[in-house]
Structures are given as structure tokens and as C-alpha cells.
Amino acid sequence: MTGQSPRAGAAEIVLLLCLATLWSGSFGFIKVAVETVPPLSVAAGRLTLAAIVIVAIARARGLRFPDTPGLWRQFLLLGLFGNALPFALISWGEVAIDSGLAAILMAVMPLATLVLAHLFTEDEQLNPARIAGVALGFGGVVVLMGPAALKGLGGQVLGQVAVAGGAVCYAISTVIAKRLPKMPHLSSSAGTLIAAAALSLPVSLLVDRPWALQPSAASLWSVAILGLFPTALALMVYYALLRRTGATFIALNNYLIPGLGVLWGALFLGELPTPRVFAALGLIMAGIAVTRIGMRRG
């Protein structure tokens, strides 16, 4: 740790948008996947597929893991808090709640990350701009989702707690990932996914007995898409962005995800955005801009 605050420019904002784009579609695919595949098996399936793909790419490029003491202990923690546990919690939560409500609950992550980064890193200390930026972004998500989504809060308490718990897990993993030694992004991604698959696959085999399931083709395709795009590809973008900015900035993608969901509806379903949508997106982008100012002052 150098104590120097990370910077975020135009390239980093583009990467943030790419990451949010990859993750924004995951809630819908999870909803389809859990219709005929248990949540633990959805998590294990997407992680195992992602690990195979990333390891194959890393080996083809001749990448190796550095012999850093304790590196695999860090990968196990990242695999647990960044993938295995939140994937299972969110998949289980979406059995009971709508994907839109799951998206708004994910807004817990930037708030948790702001506090954890302040406590456990040297270069992401709290300042008024960072606090204001996160608050603006959260306000934008609330405005975007509107009263209809908020009415669902409290209706399925355990499912909502599970999704919010997954968001906190992501915050924990982002702070842990900041402490990884410098290495190629493929190596970081491969190590994390190997650990996550090793943690989740045995539990799925023991609890779900997936060989006895009768999943639909739609669920299987959803698991495959989840493994390739919101998991494998997104994790590579995530590590590339994390090294260039920091935990607080990268957590802002959870504010962009609901807005992108509205965009997909407009592009592919003919849903017309309302003035409230534009007001919400304005708040979210203002939050990102203010947080960026806070990073420069940090």
C-alpha cells in the first residue's frame, strides 16, 4: 500500500460500464436457471464452467501463479466471499423475490464497500465527496426502482436478507482483492474461480444430487450463459478495473445495473423510459462523478 489514492478517468468509466453491462443481465438468467435447477447447483455450475474456461485461456497463454506465501489462502477467501457464497445466496433469494427487487438490494454493496475500504485500506479513506457520491448513487437507485419495487420489501424477508447478504459478501471480497499481489488479470481470475468452484461443487453434489435432476433446456442455457459472461468475462474486467481504481469506485457498478436493466427493456422489449428514469440516471451519474472527485482528493 502506497497511500496514494487511485484515479479514475474515461477508460476506467468505460470499464465500469462494461462490468455493469455484464452483471446487469445475470439476475434474469438466475431467475430462469432456478426454475428447474437448485440454487447451489446454479452457483456450482456457473463457477465450474467459468473456472474451466479461464484456466484453459491462462494455460494457453503460458501464465503461471506466482509463489507468493499465503496466495491460495487469499484465493480461497475471494472464492468464498466473491463467488461461491454470494452466488448461492442470490440464487436462493431469487427463488422467492423478483429480479428487480434483487437489483435494488444489491445497492447495499457500495455502502458496505465504502465503510470496509475506509477501515481496511490506506488509500480509500472516507471523505465528504465519497460519502456524497455513494449517497447520490443510492438515491438514484431508489428513484429508479420506485415505490412499486419498494413495496416488496419485507414481504419475503429471508429471500431479501439472502440477496443483501450476497451484496455484503461482494463488498468484503472487493476489499480482500485489493490486497492481492500484482499479477496478470487472467491469473487472478483463474485462481479465484478455481477456489470458488472447489468450494461450491462438493456442496452441490452432496446436497442437490444434480445427476438426479431434470433441468429444462432454458435453465441449462442460463447456467452456461451465467458461467461464460457474468462470471468468467466479468471477473477479468473486474480485476483489470480494481487495479486501476479501487474498491469504492468499482462498487458503483451496482448503481448502474438497475439503470442498464431499464435500457435493455427499452431496446429489446419496447418499454419506454419515464421521466423518473432519466432523473434517476442523472442522480446515479452525478454520484459516480462526485465519487471520482473524492478519489482525486483522497
C-alpha positions in Angstrom: 0.0 0.0 0.0 1.4 3.3 -1.0 -1.2 5.5 0.5 -1.8 7.2 -2.9 -5.4 7.4 -3.9 -6.3 5.5 -7.1 -7.5 7.5 -10.1 -10.5 7.0 -12.4 -10.5 8.5 -15.9 -12.5 8.0 -19.1 -11.1 4.5 -19.7 -12.0 3.4 -16.2 -15.6 4.7 -16.6 -15.8 2.6 -19.8 -14.6 -0.5 -17.9 -17.1 0.2 -15.2 -19.9 0.4 -17.7 -18.7 -2.9 -19.3 -18.7 -4.6 -15.9 -22.2 -3.3 -15.1 -23.4 -4.5 -18.5 -22.1 -8.0 -17.9 -23.6 -8.2 -14.4 -26.8 -6.5 -15.2 -28.2 -9.4 -17.2 -27.4 -12.0 -14.5 -30.5 -11.5 -12.4 -32.8 -12.5 -15.2 -30.8 -15.6 -16.2 -30.6 -16.6 -12.5 -34.4 -16.4 -12.3 -34.7 -18.7 -15.3 -32.0 -21.1 -14.0 -33.5 -21.6 -10.6 -36.8 -22.7 -12.1 -35.5 -26.2 -12.5 -32.0 -26.2 -11.0 -31.5 -25.8 -7.3 -29.6 -22.6 -6.3 -26.5 -24.4 -5.0 -26.2 -26.2 -8.4 -26.7 -23.0 -10.3 -23.8 -21.4 -8.4 -21.6 -24.5 -8.7 -22.4 -25.0 -12.4 -21.6 -21.4 -13.5 -18.4 -21.3 -11.3 -17.1 -24.7 -12.6 -17.7 -23.7 -16.2 -16.1 -20.3 -15.7 -13.0 -21.9 -14.0 -12.5 -24.3 -16.9 -12.7 -21.6 -19.5 -10.4 -19.1 -17.7 -7.8 -21.8 -16.7 -7.7 -23.0 -20.3 -7.1 -19.5 -21.6 -4.4 -18.8 -18.9 -2.6 -22.1 -19.7 -2.8 -21.4 -23.5 -1.1 -18.0 -22.8 1.6 -19.7 -20.6 0.6 -17.9 -17.4 1.6 -19.3 -14.1 0.7 -18.4 -10.5 3.4 -16.6 -8.5 4.8 -18.4 -5.5 3.6 -15.8 -3.0 3.2 -17.0 0.6 -0.5 -17.3 1.5 -1.7 -16.6 -2.1 -4.1 -19.6 -2.2 -5.5 -18.6 1.2 -6.4 -15.3 -0.3 -7.9 -17.0 -3.3 -10.0 -19.2 -1.1 -11.3 -16.2 0.7 -12.0 -14.5 -2.6 -13.7 -17.6 -4.0 -15.8 -17.8 -0.8 -16.9 -14.2 -0.5 -16.7 -13.1 -4.1 -18.3 -16.1 -5.8 -19.4 -19.2 -4.0 -21.3 -17.7 -1.1 -23.0 -14.7 -2.9 -23.9 -16.7 -5.9 -25.7 -19.3 -3.7 -27.3 -16.6 -1.6 -28.6 -14.5 -4.5 -29.8 -17.6 -6.5 -31.6 -18.8 -3.3 -33.1 -15.4 -2.7 -34.4 -15.1 -6.2 -36.5 -18.2 -5.7 -38.7 -16.1 -3.5 -38.3 -12.5 -4.8 -38.4 -10.7 -8.2 -35.2 -9.9 -10.1 -36.0 -6.2 -9.9 -36.1 -6.2 -6.1 -32.9 -8.2 -6.1 -31.2 -5.5 -8.1 -32.2 -2.7 -5.7 -30.9 -4.8 -2.7 -27.6 -5.0 -4.4 -27.2 -1.3 -3.8 -26.1 -2.3 -0.3 -22.7 -3.2 -1.8 -21.3 0.3 -2.4 -22.4 1.4 1.0 -20.7 -1.6 2.7 -17.6 -1.2 0.5 -17.3 2.5 1.4 -17.1 1.6 5.1 -14.9 -1.6 4.7 -12.4 0.2 2.4 -12.1 3.0 4.9 -11.4 0.5 7.7 -9.1 -1.9 5.9 -7.2 0.0 3.2 -4.9 3.0 3.3 -5.7 4.7 0.0 -9.6 4.8 0.2 -10.3 6.8 3.3 -13.7 8.4 3.8 -14.1 12.0 2.7 -17.2 14.1 2.1 -17.1 13.7 -1.7 -17.0 9.9 -1.5 -19.9 9.8 1.0 -21.9 12.2 -1.1 -21.2 10.2 -4.3 -22.4 7.0 -2.8 -25.5 8.6 -1.3 -26.4 10.2 -4.6 -26.0 6.8 -6.4 -28.1 5.0 -3.8 -30.8 7.8 -4.1 -30.8 7.3 -7.9 -31.4 3.5 -7.5 -34.3 4.2 -5.1 -35.8 6.7 -7.5 -35.3 4.4 -10.5 -36.9 1.3 -8.9 -39.8 3.5 -7.5 -42.5 2.7 -4.9 -43.6 -0.4 -6.7 -40.3 -2.2 -6.1 -40.0 -0.9 -2.5 -43.5 -2.3 -1.7 -42.0 -5.7 -1.9 -39.5 -5.0 0.9 -40.4 -7.1 3.9 -42.7 -9.5 2.0 -40.2 -12.3 1.6 -37.8 -11.4 4.4 -35.4 -14.4 4.1 -35.0 -14.0 0.4 -34.3 -10.3 0.7 -31.8 -10.9 3.6 -30.0 -13.6 1.4 -29.6 -11.1 -1.5 -28.5 -8.3 0.7 -26.0 -10.7 2.4 -24.7 -11.6 -1.1 -24.1 -7.9 -1.7 -22.1 -7.6 1.6 -20.1 -10.6 0.5 -19.2 -8.8 -2.7 -18.0 -5.8 -0.6 -15.8 -8.0 1.5 -14.3 -9.7 -1.5 -13.5 -6.4 -3.2 -11.5 -5.2 -0.2 -9.7 -8.6 0.0 -8.9 -8.4 -3.7 -7.2 -5.1 -3.2 -4.5 -6.9 -1.1 -3.6 -9.5 -3.8 -0.1 -9.3 -5.1 0.3 -7.8 -8.6 -0.2 -10.5 -11.3 -1.9 -10.8 -14.7 -5.6 -10.4 -14.6 -6.1 -13.9 -16.0 -4.1 -15.3 -13.1 -6.1 -13.5 -10.5 -9.4 -14.6 -12.2 -8.2 -18.2 -12.6 -7.1 -18.5 -9.0 -10.3 -17.1 -7.7 -12.5 -19.3 -9.8 -10.6 -22.5 -9.1 -11.1 -21.8 -5.3 -14.8 -20.9 -5.8 -15.5 -24.0 -7.8 -13.6 -26.2 -5.3 -15.8 -24.7 -2.5 -19.2 -24.9 -4.2 -19.1 -28.1 -6.3 -18.7 -30.6 -3.4 -21.6 -28.9 -1.6 -23.8 -29.1 -4.7 -23.0 -32.7 -5.3 -23.8 -33.6 -1.6 -26.9 -31.6 -1.2 -28.6 -31.4 -4.6 -27.5 -34.7 -6.2 -27.5 -33.0 -9.6 -27.4 -36.3 -11.5 -30.9 -36.9 -10.4 -32.3 -33.6 -11.5 -34.3 -33.0 -14.7 -33.4 -29.4 -15.6 -35.1 -27.7 -18.6 -33.1 -26.6 -21.6 -33.7 -23.0 -20.7 -32.3 -23.4 -17.2 -29.2 -25.2 -18.6 -28.6 -22.5 -21.2 -29.0 -19.9 -18.4 -26.4 -21.6 -16.3 -24.0 -21.7 -19.3 -24.5 -18.0 -20.1 -24.0 -17.1 -16.4 -20.7 -19.0 -16.4 -19.3 -17.5 -19.6 -20.3 -13.9 -19.3 -21.3 -12.5 -15.9 -18.7 -14.8 -14.3 -15.7 -15.6 -16.4 -15.6 -12.5 -18.6 -16.8 -10.2 -15.9 -14.2 -11.3 -13.4 -11.4 -10.5 -15.9 -12.8 -7.0 -16.3 -13.3 -6.7 -12.5 -9.6 -7.4 -11.8 -8.5 -5.1 -14.6 -10.6 -2.3 -13.1 -9.8 -2.9 -9.5 -6.0 -2.5 -10.1 -6.7 0.8 -11.9 -9.1 2.4 -9.5 -10.2 1.0 -6.1 -12.9 -0.8 -4.2 -15.2 2.2 -3.7 -15.3 3.1 -7.4 -15.7 -0.4 -8.7 -18.7 -0.9 -6.2 -20.6 1.8 -8.1 -21.4 -0.7 -10.8 -24.2 -1.9 -8.5 -25.9 1.5 -9.0 -25.6 1.2 -12.8 -27.1 -2.3 -13.0 -30.8 -1.3 -12.5 -30.4 1.5 -15.0 -29.0 -0.9 -17.6 -31.9 -3.2 -16.9 -34.2 -0.3 -17.9 -32.1 0.2 -21.0 -32.4 -3.5 -22.0 -36.2 -3.2 -21.6 -36.3 -0.2 -23.9 -34.1 -1.7 -26.5 -35.4 -5.3 -26.6 -38.9 -5.1 -25.1 -40.2 -1.7 -26.4 -40.5 -0.3 -22.9 -40.4 3.5 -22.9 -38.4 5.1 -20.1 -40.3 7.6 -18.0 -39.1 11.0 -16.7 -38.4 9.3 -13.4 -35.9 7.0 -15.1 -34.0 9.9 -16.6 -34.0 11.7 -13.2 -32.7 8.5 -11.5 -29.9 8.0 -14.1 -28.9 11.6 -13.6 -28.5 11.0 -9.9 -26.5 7.9 -10.5 -24.1 9.5 -12.9 -23.8 12.5 -10.6 -22.9 10.1 -7.8 -20.2 8.5 -10.0 -18.8 11.9 -10.9 -18.7 13.1 -7.2 -17.1 9.8 -6.2 -14.5 10.4 -8.9 -13.7 13.8 -7.4 -13.4 12.2 -4.0 -10.9 9.7 -5.4 -8.7 12.6 -6.7 -8.8 14.3 -3.3 -8.2 11.1 -1.3 
